[in-house]
Amino acid sequence: MAHMFPRPIPAQVWADPKRAAERKVYAALEAALSDDFTVFYAVAWLSKQRDGRAQDGEVDFVIVHADYGILVAEVKGGRVGRDGVTGQWTSRDRDQVIHRIDDPVAQVRSSKYALL
């Protein structure tokens, strides 16, 4: 079983229906990965931009293994899609309501560079 941080997930996360997908991924990573892995959930970061200004952000998961390296992952719930013309990412919830969401690829990329 992977080493999970934080453990357990904070109560406010369990109570938030918008974080159901994150809870499922947390449980799946904990169960599926061996104890050679360390998983950090809801990682907040602060970095310095080239112009000197501070930039803060957050990424859902940072998965670490001594031999395999580091994987940064962003979780989106619902049915996720991307408009090929506009580049807009969306998520369709269980009630078929479409929500605009941040680009998960851009989120992971900025988090990767900030953490490096």
Backbone atoms as SQL, in Angstrom:
CREATE TABLE atoms (id INTEGER PRIMARY KEY, chain TEXT, resi INTEGER, resn TEXT, atom TEXT, x REAL, y REAL, z REAL);
INSERT INTO atoms VALUES
  (1, 'A', 1, 'MET', 'N', 0.842, -1.177, 0.000),
  (2, 'A', 1, 'MET', 'CA', 0.000, 0.000, 0.000),
  (3, 'A', 1, 'MET', 'C', 0.889, 1.244, 0.000),
  (4, 'A', 2, 'ALA', 'N', 0.565, 2.203, -0.836),
  (5, 'A', 2, 'ALA', 'CA', 1.344, 3.436, -0.960),
  (6, 'A', 2, 'ALA', 'C', 1.292, 4.256, 0.328),
  (7, 'A', 3, 'HIS', 'N', 2.334, 5.035, 0.551),
  (8, 'A', 3, 'HIS', 'CA', 2.361, 5.987, 1.662),
  (9, 'A', 3, 'HIS', 'C', 1.603, 7.226, 1.188),
  (10, 'A', 4, 'MET', 'N', 0.525, 7.557, 1.874),
  (11, 'A', 4, 'MET', 'CA', -0.355, 8.643, 1.459),
  (12, 'A', 4, 'MET', 'C', -0.230, 9.830, 2.412),
  (13, 'A', 5, 'PHE', 'N', -0.133, 11.021, 1.830),
  (14, 'A', 5, 'PHE', 'CA', -0.090, 12.259, 2.612),
  (15, 'A', 5, 'PHE', 'C', -1.067, 13.253, 2.008),
  (16, 'A', 6, 'PRO', 'N', -1.996, 13.838, 2.731),
  (17, 'A', 6, 'PRO', 'CA', -2.247, 13.538, 4.132),
  (18, 'A', 6, 'PRO', 'C', -3.028, 12.220, 4.267),
  (19, 'A', 7, 'ARG', 'N', -2.975, 11.669, 5.434),
  (20, 'A', 7, 'ARG', 'CA', -3.752, 10.480, 5.739),
  (21, 'A', 7, 'ARG', 'C', -4.348, 10.683, 7.102),
  (22, 'A', 8, 'PRO', 'N', -5.624, 10.602, 7.246),
  (23, 'A', 8, 'PRO', 'CA', -6.620, 10.436, 6.178),
  (24, 'A', 8, 'PRO', 'C', -6.856, 11.749, 5.433),
  (25, 'A', 9, 'ILE', 'N', -7.668, 11.659, 4.380),
  (26, 'A', 9, 'ILE', 'CA', -8.067, 12.876, 3.669),
  (27, 'A', 9, 'ILE', 'C', -8.826, 13.764, 4.652),
  (28, 'A', 10, 'PRO', 'N', -8.582, 15.066, 4.639),
  (29, 'A', 10, 'PRO', 'CA', -9.290, 15.978, 5.551),
  (30, 'A', 10, 'PRO', 'C', -10.816, 15.871, 5.412),
  (31, 'A', 11, 'ALA', 'N', -11.504, 16.063, 6.516),
  (32, 'A', 11, 'ALA', 'CA', -12.962, 15.911, 6.564),
  (33, 'A', 11, 'ALA', 'C', -13.678, 16.795, 5.555),
  (34, 'A', 12, 'GLN', 'N', -13.166, 18.015, 5.323),
  (35, 'A', 12, 'GLN', 'CA', -13.845, 18.913, 4.382),
  (36, 'A', 12, 'GLN', 'C', -13.807, 18.366, 2.956),
  (37, 'A', 13, 'VAL', 'N', -12.789, 17.560, 2.627),
  (38, 'A', 13, 'VAL', 'CA', -12.726, 16.943, 1.300),
  (39, 'A', 13, 'VAL', 'C', -13.782, 15.849, 1.194),
  (40, 'A', 14, 'TRP', 'N', -13.932, 15.039, 2.249),
  (41, 'A', 14, 'TRP', 'CA', -14.951, 13.988, 2.232),
  (42, 'A', 14, 'TRP', 'C', -16.339, 14.581, 2.097),
  (43, 'A', 15, 'ALA', 'N', -16.553, 15.770, 2.657),
  (44, 'A', 15, 'ALA', 'CA', -17.882, 16.381, 2.642),
  (45, 'A', 15, 'ALA', 'C', -18.185, 17.117, 1.342),
  (46, 'A', 16, 'ASP', 'N', -17.190, 17.379, 0.525),
  (47, 'A', 16, 'ASP', 'CA', -17.366, 18.181, -0.696),
  (48, 'A', 16, 'ASP', 'C', -17.716, 17.291, -1.883),
  (49, 'A', 17, 'PRO', 'N', -18.969, 17.369, -2.375),
  (50, 'A', 17, 'PRO', 'CA', -19.356, 16.510, -3.503),
  (51, 'A', 17, 'PRO', 'C', -18.578, 16.809, -4.786),
  (52, 'A', 18, 'LYS', 'N', -18.004, 18.001, -4.892),
  (53, 'A', 18, 'LYS', 'CA', -17.221, 18.348, -6.078),
  (54, 'A', 18, 'LYS', 'C', -15.865, 17.642, -6.107),
  (55, 'A', 19, 'ARG', 'N', -15.502, 16.987, -5.022),
  (56, 'A', 19, 'ARG', 'CA', -14.211, 16.293, -4.960),
  (57, 'A', 19, 'ARG', 'C', -14.356, 14.773, -4.990),
  (58, 'A', 20, 'ALA', 'N', -15.502, 14.286, -5.447),
  (59, 'A', 20, 'ALA', 'CA', -15.737, 12.841, -5.497),
  (60, 'A', 20, 'ALA', 'C', -14.702, 12.135, -6.365),
  (61, 'A', 21, 'ALA', 'N', -14.359, 12.702, -7.508),
  (62, 'A', 21, 'ALA', 'CA', -13.372, 12.074, -8.397),
  (63, 'A', 21, 'ALA', 'C', -12.009, 12.009, -7.717),
  (64, 'A', 22, 'GLU', 'N', -11.629, 13.057, -7.004),
  (65, 'A', 22, 'GLU', 'CA', -10.347, 13.060, -6.298),
  (66, 'A', 22, 'GLU', 'C', -10.328, 11.997, -5.206),
  (67, 'A', 23, 'ARG', 'N', -11.439, 11.830, -4.494),
  (68, 'A', 23, 'ARG', 'CA', -11.506, 10.800, -3.452),
  (69, 'A', 23, 'ARG', 'C', -11.349, 9.409, -4.064),
  (70, 'A', 24, 'LYS', 'N', -11.960, 9.188, -5.211),
  (71, 'A', 24, 'LYS', 'CA', -11.848, 7.884, -5.877),
  (72, 'A', 24, 'LYS', 'C', -10.409, 7.610, -6.317),
  (73, 'A', 25, 'VAL', 'N', -9.754, 8.612, -6.869),
  (74, 'A', 25, 'VAL', 'CA', -8.365, 8.438, -7.300),
  (75, 'A', 25, 'VAL', 'C', -7.463, 8.214, -6.101),
  (76, 'A', 26, 'TYR', 'N', -7.671, 8.950, -5.030),
  (77, 'A', 26, 'TYR', 'CA', -6.894, 8.772, -3.803),
  (78, 'A', 26, 'TYR', 'C', -6.991, 7.321, -3.329),
  (79, 'A', 27, 'ALA', 'N', -8.212, 6.815, -3.230),
  (80, 'A', 27, 'ALA', 'CA', -8.424, 5.438, -2.762),
  (81, 'A', 27, 'ALA', 'C', -7.797, 4.424, -3.716),
  (82, 'A', 28, 'ALA', 'N', -7.915, 4.666, -5.020),
  (83, 'A', 28, 'ALA', 'CA', -7.348, 3.737, -6.006),
  (84, 'A', 28, 'ALA', 'C', -5.827, 3.720, -5.940),
  (85, 'A', 29, 'LEU', 'N', -5.204, 4.890, -5.811),
  (86, 'A', 29, 'LEU', 'CA', -3.747, 4.947, -5.705),
  (87, 'A', 29, 'LEU', 'C', -3.271, 4.258, -4.430),
  (88, 'A', 30, 'GLU', 'N', -3.960, 4.505, -3.343),
  (89, 'A', 30, 'GLU', 'CA', -3.586, 3.905, -2.066),
  (90, 'A', 30, 'GLU', 'C', -3.647, 2.376, -2.154),
  (91, 'A', 31, 'ALA', 'N', -4.681, 1.852, -2.785),
  (92, 'A', 31, 'ALA', 'CA', -4.866, 0.403, -2.865),
  (93, 'A', 31, 'ALA', 'C', -3.963, -0.257, -3.903),
  (94, 'A', 32, 'ALA', 'N', -3.712, 0.415, -5.014),
  (95, 'A', 32, 'ALA', 'CA', -3.025, -0.218, -6.137),
  (96, 'A', 32, 'ALA', 'C', -1.508, -0.124, -6.088),
  (97, 'A', 33, 'LEU', 'N', -0.986, 0.925, -5.468),
  (98, 'A', 33, 'LEU', 'CA', 0.460, 1.125, -5.484),
  (99, 'A', 33, 'LEU', 'C', 1.119, 0.462, -4.280),
  (100, 'A', 34, 'SER', 'N', 2.327, -0.043, -4.497),
  (101, 'A', 34, 'SER', 'CA', 3.077, -0.680, -3.418),
  (102, 'A', 34, 'SER', 'C', 3.640, 0.379, -2.471),
  (103, 'A', 35, 'ASP', 'N', 4.211, -0.100, -1.371),
  (104, 'A', 35, 'ASP', 'CA', 4.763, 0.841, -0.397),
  (105, 'A', 35, 'ASP', 'C', 6.067, 1.476, -0.865),
  (106, 'A', 36, 'ASP', 'N', 6.481, 1.190, -2.093),
  (107, 'A', 36, 'ASP', 'CA', 7.619, 1.889, -2.700),
  (108, 'A', 36, 'ASP', 'C', 7.213, 3.276, -3.204),
  (109, 'A', 37, 'PHE', 'N', 5.911, 3.541, -3.248),
  (110, 'A', 37, 'PHE', 'CA', 5.393, 4.813, -3.747),
  (111, 'A', 37, 'PHE', 'C', 4.966, 5.704, -2.592),
  (112, 'A', 38, 'THR', 'N', 5.161, 7.004, -2.786),
  (113, 'A', 38, 'THR', 'CA', 4.632, 8.011, -1.869),
  (114, 'A', 38, 'THR', 'C', 3.729, 8.915, -2.691),
  (115, 'A', 39, 'VAL', 'N', 2.535, 9.161, -2.175),
  (116, 'A', 39, 'VAL', 'CA', 1.542, 9.967, -2.885),
  (117, 'A', 39, 'VAL', 'C', 1.178, 11.164, -2.021),
  (118, 'A', 40, 'PHE', 'N', 1.340, 12.350, -2.598),
  (119, 'A', 40, 'PHE', 'CA', 0.957, 13.594, -1.929),
  (120, 'A', 40, 'PHE', 'C', -0.307, 14.110, -2.597),
  (121, 'A', 41, 'TYR', 'N', -1.315, 14.419, -1.787),
  (122, 'A', 41, 'TYR', 'CA', -2.607, 14.885, -2.296),
  (123, 'A', 41, 'TYR', 'C', -2.791, 16.363, -1.981),
  (124, 'A', 42, 'ALA', 'N', -3.368, 17.090, -2.937),
  (125, 'A', 42, 'ALA', 'CA', -3.684, 18.518, -2.782),
  (126, 'A', 42, 'ALA', 'C', -2.435, 19.310, -2.410),
  (127, 'A', 43, 'VAL', 'N', -1.456, 19.259, -3.294),
  (128, 'A', 43, 'VAL', 'CA', -0.168, 19.895, -3.051),
  (129, 'A', 43, 'VAL', 'C', -0.218, 21.367, -3.467),
  (130, 'A', 44, 'ALA', 'N', -0.095, 22.238, -2.489),
  (131, 'A', 44, 'ALA', 'CA', -0.030, 23.683, -2.761),
  (132, 'A', 44, 'ALA', 'C', 1.430, 24.054, -2.984),
  (133, 'A', 45, 'TRP', 'N', 1.658, 24.983, -3.901),
  (134, 'A', 45, 'TRP', 'CA', 3.028, 25.416, -4.176),
  (135, 'A', 45, 'TRP', 'C', 3.068, 26.923, -4.398),
  (136, 'A', 46, 'LEU', 'N', 4.257, 27.463, -4.217),
  (137, 'A', 46, 'LEU', 'CA', 4.522, 28.881, -4.439),
  (138, 'A', 46, 'LEU', 'C', 5.843, 28.967, -5.178),
  (139, 'A', 47, 'SER', 'N', 5.867, 29.681, -6.294),
  (140, 'A', 47, 'SER', 'CA', 7.110, 29.806, -7.054),
  (141, 'A', 47, 'SER', 'C', 7.309, 31.262, -7.469),
  (142, 'A', 48, 'LYS', 'N', 8.507, 31.532, -7.915),
  (143, 'A', 48, 'LYS', 'CA', 8.868, 32.876, -8.351),
  (144, 'A', 48, 'LYS', 'C', 8.851, 32.904, -9.881),
  (145, 'A', 49, 'GLN', 'N', 8.082, 33.838, -10.446),
  (146, 'A', 49, 'GLN', 'CA', 8.043, 33.987, -11.895),
  (147, 'A', 49, 'GLN', 'C', 9.304, 34.688, -12.369),
  (148, 'A', 50, 'ARG', 'N', 9.549, 34.661, -13.684),
  (149, 'A', 50, 'ARG', 'CA', 10.754, 35.293, -14.240),
  (150, 'A', 50, 'ARG', 'C', 10.833, 36.784, -13.931),
  (151, 'A', 51, 'ASP', 'N', 9.672, 37.431, -13.826),
  (152, 'A', 51, 'ASP', 'CA', 9.666, 38.864, -13.539),
  (153, 'A', 51, 'ASP', 'C', 9.759, 39.158, -12.039),
  (154, 'A', 52, 'GLY', 'N', 9.920, 38.109, -11.235),
  (155, 'A', 52, 'GLY', 'CA', 10.088, 38.288, -9.799),
  (156, 'A', 52, 'GLY', 'C', 8.811, 38.187, -8.985),
  (157, 'A', 53, 'ARG', 'N', 7.664, 38.216, -9.662),
  (158, 'A', 53, 'ARG', 'CA', 6.401, 38.111, -8.934),
  (159, 'A', 53, 'ARG', 'C', 6.182, 36.677, -8.448),
  (160, 'A', 54, 'ALA', 'N', 5.436, 36.564, -7.357),
  (161, 'A', 54, 'ALA', 'CA', 5.103, 35.245, -6.818),
  (162, 'A', 54, 'ALA', 'C', 3.906, 34.670, -7.564),
  (163, 'A', 55, 'GLN', 'N', 3.926, 33.375, -7.751),
  (164, 'A', 55, 'GLN', 'CA', 2.800, 32.662, -8.357),
  (165, 'A', 55, 'GLN', 'C', 2.481, 31.489, -7.450),
  (166, 'A', 56, 'ASP', 'N', 1.213, 31.346, -7.088),
  (167, 'A', 56, 'ASP', 'CA', 0.852, 30.183, -6.298),
  (168, 'A', 56, 'ASP', 'C', -0.104, 29.308, -7.083),
  (169, 'A', 57, 'GLY', 'N', -0.136, 28.044, -6.706),
  (170, 'A', 57, 'GLY', 'CA', -0.982, 27.084, -7.389),
  (171, 'A', 57, 'GLY', 'C', -1.166, 25.841, -6.549),
  (172, 'A', 58, 'GLU', 'N', -1.841, 24.879, -7.148),
  (173, 'A', 58, 'GLU', 'CA', -2.134, 23.627, -6.461),
  (174, 'A', 58, 'GLU', 'C', -2.267, 22.552, -7.513),
  (175, 'A', 59, 'VAL', 'N', -1.845, 21.354, -7.176),
  (176, 'A', 59, 'VAL', 'CA', -2.019, 20.201, -8.054),
  (177, 'A', 59, 'VAL', 'C', -2.616, 19.079, -7.215),
  (178, 'A', 60, 'ASP', 'N', -3.444, 18.261, -7.845),
  (179, 'A', 60, 'ASP', 'CA', -4.160, 17.236, -7.090),
  (180, 'A', 60, 'ASP', 'C', -3.254, 16.146, -6.528),
  (181, 'A', 61, 'PHE', 'N', -2.354, 15.612, -7.348),
  (182, 'A', 61, 'PHE', 'CA', -1.509, 14.515, -6.871),
  (183, 'A', 61, 'PHE', 'C', -0.078, 14.662, -7.370),
  (184, 'A', 62, 'VAL', 'N', 0.861, 14.355, -6.480),
  (185, 'A', 62, 'VAL', 'CA', 2.263, 14.189, -6.842),
  (186, 'A', 62, 'VAL', 'C', 2.619, 12.778, -6.367),
  (187, 'A', 63, 'ILE', 'N', 2.972, 11.922, -7.319),
  (188, 'A', 63, 'ILE', 'CA', 3.267, 10.522, -7.037),
  (189, 'A', 63, 'ILE', 'C', 4.772, 10.325, -7.221),
  (190, 'A', 64, 'VAL', 'N', 5.423, 9.786, -6.194),
  (191, 'A', 64, 'VAL', 'CA', 6.885, 9.713, -6.176),
  (192, 'A', 64, 'VAL', 'C', 7.339, 8.270, -5.982),
  (193, 'A', 65, 'HIS', 'N', 8.347, 7.883, -6.762),
  (194, 'A', 65, 'HIS', 'CA', 8.986, 6.568, -6.625),
  (195, 'A', 65, 'HIS', 'C', 10.486, 6.757, -6.846),
  (196, 'A', 66, 'ALA', 'N', 11.307, 6.131, -6.028),
  (197, 'A', 66, 'ALA', 'CA', 12.763, 6.316, -6.097),
  (198, 'A', 66, 'ALA', 'C', 13.336, 5.908, -7.460),
  (199, 'A', 67, 'ASP', 'N', 12.795, 4.875, -8.091),
  (200, 'A', 67, 'ASP', 'CA', 13.315, 4.396, -9.376),
  (201, 'A', 67, 'ASP', 'C', 12.585, 4.983, -10.580),
  (202, 'A', 68, 'TYR', 'N', 11.280, 5.197, -10.452),
  (203, 'A', 68, 'TYR', 'CA', 10.472, 5.655, -11.586),
  (204, 'A', 68, 'TYR', 'C', 10.380, 7.159, -11.712),
  (205, 'A', 69, 'GLY', 'N', 10.645, 7.890, -10.641),
  (206, 'A', 69, 'GLY', 'CA', 10.594, 9.345, -10.697),
  (207, 'A', 69, 'GLY', 'C', 9.324, 9.915, -10.111),
  (208, 'A', 70, 'ILE', 'N', 8.907, 11.048, -10.682),
  (209, 'A', 70, 'ILE', 'CA', 7.772, 11.805, -10.151),
  (210, 'A', 70, 'ILE', 'C', 6.719, 11.967, -11.239),
  (211, 'A', 71, 'LEU', 'N', 5.460, 11.771, -10.844),
  (212, 'A', 71, 'LEU', 'CA', 4.319, 11.993, -11.732),
  (213, 'A', 71, 'LEU', 'C', 3.422, 13.027, -11.082),
  (214, 'A', 72, 'VAL', 'N', 3.091, 14.079, -11.830),
  (215, 'A', 72, 'VAL', 'CA', 2.187, 15.116, -11.362),
  (216, 'A', 72, 'VAL', 'C', 0.862, 14.899, -12.081),
  (217, 'A', 73, 'ALA', 'N', -0.249, 14.837, -11.320),
  (218, 'A', 73, 'ALA', 'CA', -1.542, 14.495, -11.926),
  (219, 'A', 73, 'ALA', 'C', -2.644, 15.424, -11.442),
  (220, 'A', 74, 'GLU', 'N', -3.494, 15.799, -12.372),
  (221, 'A', 74, 'GLU', 'CA', -4.666, 16.628, -12.094),
  (222, 'A', 74, 'GLU', 'C', -5.896, 15.770, -12.382),
  (223, 'A', 75, 'VAL', 'N', -6.867, 15.792, -11.483),
  (224, 'A', 75, 'VAL', 'CA', -8.069, 14.965, -11.617),
  (225, 'A', 75, 'VAL', 'C', -9.252, 15.864, -11.961),
  (226, 'A', 76, 'LYS', 'N', -10.015, 15.450, -12.952),
  (227, 'A', 76, 'LYS', 'CA', -11.246, 16.145, -13.320),
  (228, 'A', 76, 'LYS', 'C', -12.382, 15.144, -13.258),
  (229, 'A', 77, 'GLY', 'N', -13.515, 15.559, -12.719),
  (230, 'A', 77, 'GLY', 'CA', -14.665, 14.664, -12.610),
  (231, 'A', 77, 'GLY', 'C', -15.627, 14.856, -13.768),
  (232, 'A', 78, 'GLY', 'N', -16.566, 13.937, -13.859),
  (233, 'A', 78, 'GLY', 'CA', -17.568, 14.003, -14.914),
  (234, 'A', 78, 'GLY', 'C', -17.011, 13.517, -16.237),
  (235, 'A', 79, 'ARG', 'N', -17.712, 13.827, -17.288),
  (236, 'A', 79, 'ARG', 'CA', -17.260, 13.471, -18.636),
  (237, 'A', 79, 'ARG', 'C', -16.491, 14.665, -19.183),
  (238, 'A', 80, 'VAL', 'N', -15.182, 14.522, -19.279),
  (239, 'A', 80, 'VAL', 'CA', -14.303, 15.619, -19.655),
  (240, 'A', 80, 'VAL', 'C', -14.138, 15.656, -21.165),
  (241, 'A', 81, 'GLY', 'N', -14.151, 16.870, -21.713),
  (242, 'A', 81, 'GLY', 'CA', -13.958, 17.042, -23.146),
  (243, 'A', 81, 'GLY', 'C', -13.221, 18.326, -23.446),
  (244, 'A', 82, 'ARG', 'N', -12.795, 18.439, -24.698),
  (245, 'A', 82, 'ARG', 'CA', -12.086, 19.635, -25.147),
  (246, 'A', 82, 'ARG', 'C', -12.576, 19.992, -26.536),
  (247, 'A', 83, 'ASP', 'N', -12.927, 21.247, -26.733),
  (248, 'A', 83, 'ASP', 'CA', -13.328, 21.740, -28.043),
  (249, 'A', 83, 'ASP', 'C', -12.067, 21.940, -28.876),
  (250, 'A', 84, 'GLY', 'N', -11.965, 21.218, -29.983),
  (251, 'A', 84, 'GLY', 'CA', -10.767, 21.279, -30.810),
  (252, 'A', 84, 'GLY', 'C', -10.547, 22.619, -31.482),
  (253, 'A', 85, 'VAL', 'N', -11.592, 23.403, -31.653),
  (254, 'A', 85, 'VAL', 'CA', -11.468, 24.705, -32.306),
  (255, 'A', 85, 'VAL', 'C', -11.057, 25.782, -31.308),
  (256, 'A', 86, 'THR', 'N', -11.762, 25.854, -30.177),
  (257, 'A', 86, 'THR', 'CA', -11.493, 26.920, -29.203),
  (258, 'A', 86, 'THR', 'C', -10.458, 26.527, -28.161),
  (259, 'A', 87, 'GLY', 'N', -10.258, 25.226, -27.975),
  (260, 'A', 87, 'GLY', 'CA', -9.347, 24.754, -26.947),
  (261, 'A', 87, 'GLY', 'C', -9.955, 24.743, -25.554),
  (262, 'A', 88, 'GLN', 'N', -11.247, 25.080, -25.442),
  (263, 'A', 88, 'GLN', 'CA', -11.912, 25.129, -24.140),
  (264, 'A', 88, 'GLN', 'C', -12.176, 23.718, -23.609),
  (265, 'A', 89, 'TRP', 'N', -11.813, 23.485, -22.358),
  (266, 'A', 89, 'TRP', 'CA', -12.075, 22.222, -21.691),
  (267, 'A', 89, 'TRP', 'C', -13.392, 22.320, -20.936),
  (268, 'A', 90, 'THR', 'N', -14.143, 21.218, -20.913),
  (269, 'A', 90, 'THR', 'CA', -15.419, 21.173, -20.212),
  (270, 'A', 90, 'THR', 'C', -15.567, 19.851, -19.469),
  (271, 'A', 91, 'SER', 'N', -16.491, 19.850, -18.532),
  (272, 'A', 91, 'SER', 'CA', -16.859, 18.642, -17.805),
  (273, 'A', 91, 'SER', 'C', -18.380, 18.598, -17.737),
  (274, 'A', 92, 'ARG', 'N', -18.944, 17.446, -18.098),
  (275, 'A', 92, 'ARG', 'CA', -20.403, 17.252, -18.037),
  (276, 'A', 92, 'ARG', 'C', -20.703, 16.448, -16.776),
  (277, 'A', 93, 'ASP', 'N', -21.522, 17.007, -15.871),
  (278, 'A', 93, 'ASP', 'CA', -21.808, 16.324, -14.607),
  (279, 'A', 93, 'ASP', 'C', -22.937, 15.309, -14.768),
  (280, 'A', 94, 'ARG', 'N', -23.289, 14.656, -13.666),
  (281, 'A', 94, 'ARG', 'CA', -24.302, 13.591, -13.712),
  (282, 'A', 94, 'ARG', 'C', -25.684, 14.092, -14.123),
  (283, 'A', 95, 'ASP', 'N', -25.922, 15.401, -13.968),
  (284, 'A', 95, 'ASP', 'CA', -27.195, 15.995, -14.384),
  (285, 'A', 95, 'ASP', 'C', -27.133, 16.530, -15.814),
  (286, 'A', 96, 'GLN', 'N', -26.044, 16.193, -16.517),
  (287, 'A', 96, 'GLN', 'CA', -25.803, 16.606, -17.908),
  (288, 'A', 96, 'GLN', 'C', -25.555, 18.100, -18.066),
  (289, 'A', 97, 'VAL', 'N', -25.189, 18.759, -16.967),
  (290, 'A', 97, 'VAL', 'CA', -24.837, 20.179, -17.005),
  (291, 'A', 97, 'VAL', 'C', -23.365, 20.281, -17.390),
  (292, 'A', 98, 'ILE', 'N', -23.072, 21.158, -18.351),
  (293, 'A', 98, 'ILE', 'CA', -21.700, 21.334, -18.813),
  (294, 'A', 98, 'ILE', 'C', -21.061, 22.508, -18.076),
  (295, 'A', 99, 'HIS', 'N', -19.858, 22.261, -17.557),
  (296, 'A', 99, 'HIS', 'CA', -19.101, 23.277, -16.827),
  (297, 'A', 99, 'HIS', 'C', -17.777, 23.515, -17.537),
  (298, 'A', 100, 'ARG', 'N', -17.376, 24.773, -17.656),
  (299, 'A', 100, 'ARG', 'CA', -16.036, 25.085, -18.155),
  (300, 'A', 100, 'ARG', 'C', -15.044, 24.746, -17.060),
  (301, 'A', 101, 'ILE', 'N', -13.929, 24.141, -17.441),
  (302, 'A', 101, 'ILE', 'CA', -12.892, 23.807, -16.475),
  (303, 'A', 101, 'ILE', 'C', -11.544, 24.293, -16.986),
  (304, 'A', 102, 'ASP', 'N', -10.610, 24.437, -16.067),
  (305, 'A', 102, 'ASP', 'CA', -9.258, 24.823, -16.448),
  (306, 'A', 102, 'ASP', 'C', -8.611, 23.703, -17.251),
  (307, 'A', 103, 'ASP', 'N', -7.707, 24.072, -18.116),
  (308, 'A', 103, 'ASP', 'CA', -6.960, 23.119, -18.929),
  (309, 'A', 103, 'ASP', 'C', -6.100, 22.255, -18.003),
  (310, 'A', 104, 'PRO', 'N', -6.410, 20.951, -17.869),
  (311, 'A', 104, 'PRO', 'CA', -5.646, 20.116, -16.947),
  (312, 'A', 104, 'PRO', 'C', -4.198, 19.925, -17.384),
  (313, 'A', 105, 'VAL', 'N', -3.931, 19.953, -18.671),
  (314, 'A', 105, 'VAL', 'CA', -2.558, 19.803, -19.169),
  (315, 'A', 105, 'VAL', 'C', -1.729, 21.022, -18.755),
  (316, 'A', 106, 'ALA', 'N', -2.288, 22.212, -18.920),
  (317, 'A', 106, 'ALA', 'CA', -1.587, 23.436, -18.515),
  (318, 'A', 106, 'ALA', 'C', -1.390, 23.467, -17.004),
  (319, 'A', 107, 'GLN', 'N', -2.390, 22.994, -16.255),
  (320, 'A', 107, 'GLN', 'CA', -2.265, 22.959, -14.796),
  (321, 'A', 107, 'GLN', 'C', -1.108, 22.058, -14.370),
  (322, 'A', 108, 'VAL', 'N', -1.023, 20.881, -14.963),
  (323, 'A', 108, 'VAL', 'CA', 0.051, 19.948, -14.616),
  (324, 'A', 108, 'VAL', 'C', 1.401, 20.514, -15.036),
  (325, 'A', 109, 'ARG', 'N', 1.450, 21.125, -16.221),
  (326, 'A', 109, 'ARG', 'CA', 2.718, 21.680, -16.708),
  (327, 'A', 109, 'ARG', 'C', 3.230, 22.772, -15.764),
  (328, 'A', 110, 'SER', 'N', 2.369, 23.711, -15.378),
  (329, 'A', 110, 'SER', 'CA', 2.824, 24.787, -14.495),
  (330, 'A', 110, 'SER', 'C', 3.207, 24.235, -13.124),
  (331, 'A', 111, 'SER', 'N', 2.477, 23.242, -12.641),
  (332, 'A', 111, 'SER', 'CA', 2.828, 22.630, -11.361),
  (333, 'A', 111, 'SER', 'C', 4.159, 21.904, -11.436),
  (334, 'A', 112, 'LYS', 'N', 4.384, 21.222, -12.549),
  (335, 'A', 112, 'LYS', 'CA', 5.660, 20.502, -12.720),
  (336, 'A', 112, 'LYS', 'C', 6.829, 21.474, -12.635),
  (337, 'A', 113, 'TYR', 'N', 6.759, 22.562, -13.372),
  (338, 'A', 113, 'TYR', 'CA', 7.869, 23.522, -13.370),
  (339, 'A', 113, 'TYR', 'C', 8.021, 24.188, -12.001),
  (340, 'A', 114, 'ALA', 'N', 6.924, 24.478, -11.341),
  (341, 'A', 114, 'ALA', 'CA', 6.995, 25.100, -10.010),
  (342, 'A', 114, 'ALA', 'C', 7.649, 24.140, -9.020),
  (343, 'A', 115, 'LEU', 'N', 7.301, 22.874, -9.082),
  (344, 'A', 115, 'LEU', 'CA', 7.856, 21.897, -8.147),
  (345, 'A', 115, 'LEU', 'C', 9.314, 21.578, -8.450),
  (346, 'A', 116, 'LEU', 'N', 9.678, 21.640, -9.738),
  (347, 'A', 116, 'LEU', 'CA', 11.091, 21.415, -10.081),
  (348, 'A', 116, 'LEU', 'C', 11.960, 22.496, -9.467);
